[in-house]
Amino acid sequence: MSETSAQATAAVTEAAAAASGSWRRAGLAGAAVGVVAAGAAAGVAVERLTVGRGMRRKARLALDASGPYGSLRGLPGKAYAADGTELYYETDEIDEAAPEATTGTRRRRLFGRKAPAPVTVVFSHGYCLNQDSWHFQRAALRGVVRCVYWDQRSHGRSGRGVEQTESGRPVSIDTLGGDLRAVIDAAAPEGPVVLVGHSMGGMTVMALADQCPELVRDRVVGVALVGTSSGRLGEVNYGLPVAGVNVVRRVLPGVLKVLGQRAELVERGRRATADLFAGIIKRYSFATRDVDPAIARFAERMIEGTPIDVVAEFYPAFQEHDKTAALSRFAQVPALVLAGEQDLVTPSGHSEAIAELLPDAEFVLVPDAGHLVMLEHPEVVTDRLADLLARTGAVSAAATVGIYGDTGSTARPGG
């Protein structure tokens, strides 16, 4: 067994011991949770990530005090899922003062006609994130097109899942698809819709298509699937050696179940291993070596804000997820499929498989990008999303869409 395999196996063994009762090792349990919350699996072979702890703590405090990321807010609203879960969303309306947004509306008003409902772009975020993960795209599209950003159940400002808290049942991707329908019904009850989903958010979009084909047929005019998968996630190795992955798959469900029952203790361990946690998040979120520390800390804040019992409730859904057949619902609409070329959580091959089922989709691989590609290379994601919106008619070709973020990287069209 290689040294890396031995490290991975040892890490899993320690996590399993913690889960079975060795709670004195709360720090190790917290580290295991960090791996899961970062979108990977417990037991990753961790490198030396705790150098300069004092310096890191000072930097973390400074970034928390001054970082502007996640500060954009819109008009708040609430929707209610089938089980009564409160779902929080925000709407950014079109700025009627913008030249590209006013011409058609003013003409219709002059002739006394009611303006049709505008295109609404609905953004769905990923696992252990929240609506703020779309910060750069939100900044770029603000005022140009009507956008709705929502927090998935038990994430961000949305309420804890009623079904989960009352019955103890884990979340399913189908449940999330129903949640998205509730948000659309509340925030965009009429007019054309463009659906945008990252990771779990993309799976949510597929579940909606599976459950509501008439909605897709009658109202969806475009779809963007970013760093996501239509199934077979049980085969992902998260960059680990084979031996480590196999052990992780055997013990992880039990580990998570027990950790979720000891949430308070695990959260203490998680805080005690904050430096290690930050390093794991960076490894599984970004591929760029010199990613902006403020961006890395922003992602860390979102992920570490997800309670361990929520992590445990959602994890089984990914092993069961299979919505490949539902992709055919989007065959007739403009589509964008985009992925980070070095994504360890939902590897780019999964996006390539999606694109093959949507022959008219634009398929884009972003070099030197990981799972949180919309934060790591926002200029690429925003540019391709703006092009999709122009193709759907959500914005005019002459509309000015800002490009926020480093423009040093370029995307390579795939396929």
N, C-alpha and C positions, 0 to 999 in steps of 0.2 A: 504493500500500500504506500502511495506517495505521501510526502509530508503534508501536502494540501488536503488529500483525502482524509488523512488521520486527524487533521485539525477540524475538518467539517464533521466527521463522525463524533469526535470528542465533544464538539459544541452541542450537537444534538443530544448526546447522552446526558450532558449537564442540564440541558433544558428539560429533558424528560424527568430527570431526578428532581428538578425544582417543581415540576408539575405534580409529581407523585407525593410530595410532602416535604421536600428539603427546602422549606421557605426561608431558611437562613441565607440562602443564596438568591435573595431577591434581586440583587444586581444582575445576575446572569439571566434571571427570568425577564427582567426589563430589557436586556440586550436582545433576547429572543423575540420579544414583542416588537422591538425596533425593526428587526428584519422583516417580520410579517407586515407591519404597518408601512414599510417602504415598498411593499408590493411583491416581496420575494418570499422565501420560506425560512423558518427558523433553522439555525445551524450553519450559516455561511461561515467560511473560513475567514476570520477577520484579521486584517493586517494591523500594523502598529499605527493606530489612529488617534492615540491620546497624547501625542506630543504637545507640549505647550498649553496645558490646561488653563493656567492662569491667564495667558494671553487670549485664549479662545473665549473664556468667560467675559473678559472685558469687551472683546469684539462683539459678542452676542448681545450684551447690554446696550452697546452703542447702536447696533443695528436695530434692535427692538425699539429704541427711543426715536430713531430718525428715519427708518425705512418707510418709504411711501407706498410700498407694494401692498395691495389689498385694501387701499383706502377709498377706492371709487364706490360710490353708492348710488342707487336709483330709487325709483318710487316703489316702496315696499308693498307686498301683497301676500295673501295666504290662500292656499288651496288645501283641500282635505282628501286624503286617500280613501280607498274603499273601507279600510279598517278604522278610519277616523284619525289617522296620523296627520298632524299639521305640517304642511310643506311650505316653506318660506321661499318667496321669489322676489326679484326686483326687476323693474322694467326701465329701460332707457328709451325714451321716446325720440322721434325724429325732431331735429331742431328746425322749426319752420322758417327761421331766419336765414338758414343756409341756402345759397342760390340754387344748388342742385336739388334741394328738397322742396322748393317752393313753386317752381314753374308750373308743373302739372296741377298741383293743388289749387293755385290761384286761378288757373284757367277754368277748372271745373266750378269754382265758386262764382266766377264771373257769369257763367251760363246757368247758375242756379241749380247745379246738379250736386247730389251728395257724393263726396269722394269715396271711392271704394276703400275697404280696409287695407292698410299697407301690409307689405310682407313683414312677417315677424320671424326673427332668427332666435331659436331657442337653444341655449347652451346647457349641456349636461356634463357634469364633472366626474372625475374618477374616484376610486376607492381611497379612503382616508384623506381626501382633499375637500374642497368646498368651492363655491362659485367664484371665489377670488383667484382661483388658479387660472382664470381667463383674463387676468389683469391687463396684459398688453393688448390683447385683441379688443377688450372692452374700451381701452383708452383710444385705440385707433378708430373704432366704429362708432364711438359716441356721437350722437346727433345726426349721423348719416343714415342710419337704418334703425328700425325699431327692433330692440333686442330684449330678450328675457333670459335672466340668469337665475338658476334655482339651486337650492341645496338638497341633495338626496336625503331621504329619511335617516335620522340619527347622525347626520353630518351638519356642520356649520350651524345656521340658525334654525334649521328645521327641528321638529320635535322627535323624540325617541319613537321608534316604531311601536305602535300600540300592540300589534300582533306579537312582536317579539317580547315585549315586557309583560304581557298578560298570559301568553301561552308558552313562551320560551322557544317558539319555533324560529329557526334561522331564516334569514332573508333569502328570497329567490330572485333571480333576474326577472322572472315574470312579474313579481310584485313591483319591481322598479319600473317596468314598462307601464303598469297601471298607474303608478305615481306620476309618470310623465304625462299620461293622458289627462289626469286630473289638473296638472299645472297648465296644460294647453287649454283645457276647457275654461279655466279661470282667467288666464292671462291673455289668451288669444282665441276667443270663442268663434271668431270668423276670420276669413281672409286666408291668403296663402302663407305657408310656413316653410322655413328652412330648418332642418334639424342638424345640430352639431354636437358630437359626443366624443369625449376622450376616455379611453380605457374602459372602465366600468360604465361610463356615460355612453360610449358607443354601443356596448352590449344592451343598455337600457333602450336605446333607439331601435335596435334590432327587435327587442321584445315588444316594443310598441307596434312595430310593423307586423309582427306575428299575430298580435291580438286585434289590431285595428286596421285591417287592409283597406277598408273604405276611407279611413282618414288619409292614408298615404295616397290612395288613388285620387281623392277629391281635393286635397288641400296641400300636400307636401310637394314643393316645387324644387327642392334641392336637399342634399344630405352631405355632411362631411364627417368622416370616420377617422379619428386621429389616434394612433397608437393603441389599437384595440384588437379584438379577436372575435371570431364567430364560433369558436369552440376548440376542443382538444388542448385546453390549458393544462391538463394533467400531464402532458408530455414536455412541458417547459422545464429546463434544468437550471434556470436562473444563473448561469455561468458557473455552476458548481460541478465538481467531478461526479461521475456516475454513482460511485459508492455513497457519497454524501447525500445526493438527491434521493436515492432509494431509501436511506434511513429517515430522511426528513419526511417523505411521503407516508412512511409507516407510523411515525410518532406524532406528527403535527396535529392531526384532528384531536387526539386526546390531550395533547399539551394545551392547545387553545381552549378546549372546553374547561379544563381545570383553571387555567389562567383567568378566563372570563369570570369564574366564580370567586376569584380572589383579587378582584379589580383594584381595591384600595392598596393592597400590599404590592401588587405588580407596578402600579403607578409610582409608588415610592422608589422601587427598584429602577424604574425607567428614568426617573429624575436623577438618581444616583449615577447612572451610566450615560448622562447626557452627551458627553464628548464622543463616546463610542457610538451612540445612537446617531449623532450627526454625521459621523463618517460613513455609517451604513446607508443612511438616506442619500448621501451624495453619490455613493457608488451605484445605487439602484435608480437614481433619478436622472443623473447627468453623465455624459460621456466626455465633455470638454474638461480638460485638466484645470484650466484657470477660470472656471465659471465664477461669475461675480459673487463674492461672499454674501452680499445682501440678498441675492436671488436664492442662494443655497439656504440661508437662514429663513427666508420667507417660506420655502418649501418645508423646511424642518418644523416651523411653527404650525403649519397646517396639519402635517402628519402627526406630530406629537399631541395635537389637540384632539385626536380621535381616541376615545376611551377604549381600553382593552376589551371590554365586553362587546363593544360595537365591532371591533376587529373580528372577534370570535363569531359574532352573529352573521357576518357577511362572507367570511372565508369559504364555507362549503359551497356557496352559490357558483363560484368560479370553476370548481371541479365538475359541476353538473351542467354548466352552460353549453348549449349547442343551438345556435340560431342560424346556422348556415342556410337552411331552406328559406328563412324569412328574408334573406338578402334579395331574392327575386322580386320582392315588392318594390325595390328601388331601381329596377332595371330600366325604367323609362324616364327617370329624372336625372338632371345633372348631378354628378357626384364627385367628391374629392376623397381620396384615400391617401393618408399621409402617415409616415412613420419615421422614427429615428433609426438610423441604420444600425446603431449599437444598443438598441433597447434590449435589456435583459429580462424585463418583466413580461411584455407582450412582444416577442421578437418580430422583426420586420417581415419574416416569412408569413406570419399570420395576416398581415396587411396585404401582402402580395396575393395570398389566397383569396382574400375578399375582392381585390381588384379584378382577379381573373373571372369572378362571377358577375362583375359589373363592367362589361366590355366598353361602355362609353365613359367610364370614370377616369379622371385624371389621377394617376398614381405617382406619388412623390416620395422619394427616399431622401432624408436629410442627413448628409454625412456628419460625423462627429457629433451625434445627437443621441441622447438616451430616452428614457420613458417620458420625462416631462419636457418634451420637445417644444411645447408652446411657451415655456418659460426660458428654455435654454437658447432657442433660436426663434424668438418671437417674430422677427422680421420676415422669415420664410413662411411661417404659418399664416401670418396676417396677409401677406401678399397673395398666397394661393387661395385663402378664404375670400379675399376681396374679389379675386377673379371669378370664383364660384358664384358669389353674390351678383356680379355683373351678368353672368350667364343666365341666372335665374330671373333677372329683372328686378331683384331686390334693391339694387342701386344702379344708377345710370353709368355708362362707361366713362362719363365725364366727371363723376363724383370724386371728391378728394377724400381718400382714405389714408389717414396718417400711418406711418410705419414707425413703430416704437421698438427700440432695442438695437443691439449691435448689428450692423449691416455688413460685417466682415465675412459672413458665411453665405454660401449659395446652395440651393437645393439641386439635386440631380434627378431629372425625371426618370421614373422607373419603367419597367416593362420592356 
